[in-house]
Every structure is written in structure tokens, then in C-alpha cells.
Amino acid sequence: MDTNEDWAEEKEQEKNGRYSSLLGFINHLSHLEKSGWKASQTNFTTGVRGSLRTNQFLTRLESLGVKNNNMREAIRNRTVQKTLSMSDMILKFFFIAFNSKTDWTLQNLPTEFVNKNMERFNLHLQPPRL
């Protein structure tokens, strides 16, 4: 989560580690078949709070062929908007599930636990409008 300074670097390492064997396999096969293909990985990391490393994000878009600066900025802005929108939706569903006490909830978390963690991550929910 993007609550500590190193969140982006940690995610980069995690993503690179997750796919390194796949990249190695693709590049090995390409070399054996003399196909000339070379696989590479371009990560786009956005934190759950909408954080991202702007320069890194824009540079990576450019490396994928998005040369227009306005287009790169539009993609960056839309990415942050969608990330925040999805986080908001998840939090609203969490709030509904926690407060509805329906049969489909597998467990009811203690209110103290929820409040402590909501405060810890600086999350604030308003009751949904019904």
C-alpha cells in the first residue's frame, strides 16, 4: 500500500520477480528459434490511494509509443481517477457488508479492529445514500 515511502520500489521488485521466469522462458525460446523477438516488461504501478511516480509513468508510456505529451498526461490523469474510483467502490462495499450483518458475510470483524485500521490508513467513509 502506498502508505510508506518505498511502496513503489517494493511493488516494482515484486512485479519483476513475479514475471522474471516467464520473460526468461520467452527470450530463451526466441533465441533457440532465432526469431529475433525479445520480451521485456514495463510496469505501471499505481497505489491504492492514487499515488504514482509521475515521471516514471510518463516515461514508460513514451517507451510504449505514446509520444504526445497531452495524451500521456490524459492517460495518467485517467489512471489516477479510475484507481481512486475503484478504491471508493471497494470501501463502500466493505462498509455495507460490515454494517448489514447479512448471512453471506463469513465473519463479522470487531468494530474496534475496523475503526483502528480505517484510522491507520486514513480512510473515511460516509454511510451510503439509500
N, C-alpha and C positions, 0 to 999 in steps of 0.2 A: 504494500500500500504506500502511496506517496505521502507518508507522514514523516519519513526520515530523509535526510539529505542524500543518501546513497541509493534511494529506491530505483532510479533509472538504471544505474550501473548494475545493480543486483539483478534486475529483470533482463538486461542485455545478456549477462552471463548465463542466466537460466535458459533463455531462448537459444543462445548459441550452443550451449551444452545439449539441449533437447534435440536439436536437429543436426548436430555435427556428424553423427554416424550416417545419417541419410545423405547429407551433402558429400561425404567421403565416398559412399557407395555409388552415387550418381556419377561423380567425377572419375572414379575408378573404372566403371563400365564404359564411360565415354572414352577414356584413354585406351582401354582394351579394344574397343570397336573403331578407334581412330575417327570418331565422329566430329571432333572439333568442338563439341559442346563443353561448356564449363558452367557448373551450377554455383551460384552464390546466394547469400542470404541477406536480405535487407529488412531489419526490424523497425517497426513503428510502435514505439512504446508510449502509451498514454495511461496516466494514473487514474484511479477511480474518482479522484477529485478534479479531473480535467487537466492535471498538470502534464506538461510535455516539455521537452527540450527544444525550443523553437528553432534555433539554428540547425541543430541536428536533423530535425523533422523536415525542414525545408530543403536542406542539402540532399537528403535521401530521396525526396520527391524528385528533385532535379536529376539525380543519378538514374531515376527510372524513366526519364524523358519528359518530365513536366517542366518545360523551360520558361513558361510565362510566370512571372513573379506574382501577378494578381491571382492567377489560377492556384498557385501553391498556397498563397495566403487564404484563399477561399476554402481550399481543402483542409488546411489547418484549423480554421475557424469552425468549419462544419464538424470536424472530428471532435473538437472540444465540446461543441454544443450537443452532439449525439452522446458522447460519454457522460456528460452531466445529466442529460435527459434519461439515459438508461439507469444511472445511479439513483436518480429521483424515483423512478418507477420501482426499482427493487426495494428502496426504503419504504415506499408506500405499501407495497405488498407485505413487507415484513411487519409494518405497523398494523395492517388489517389482520394478518394471521395471528399476531401476538395478542391483539385485543379482542378477537372474535371468539376465541376458545372453542373452535369447532372440532368435530370429531376427526377431521382429516389431519389436524396438526399432530404430529407424532410425539411431540413433547412440548411442555409449556416451560419456557425459561423463566427463572425467577426475575421479578421486576427489578430487583436490586442489580442483578447481573446485566440486564439490558440497559438500564439507566447509566450504569458505570461505563459500559462500553460505548454507548452513544455519546456520552460526555467526553470520553477519552479521545474519540476520533472527531470531536467537534461536529457531530451530526445533530440536526434539529428537525424534528418532524412536526407538522401540524396535522390535526385529525383530518381525514379525508372528508370532503363535502359530499353529503349524500342527498 
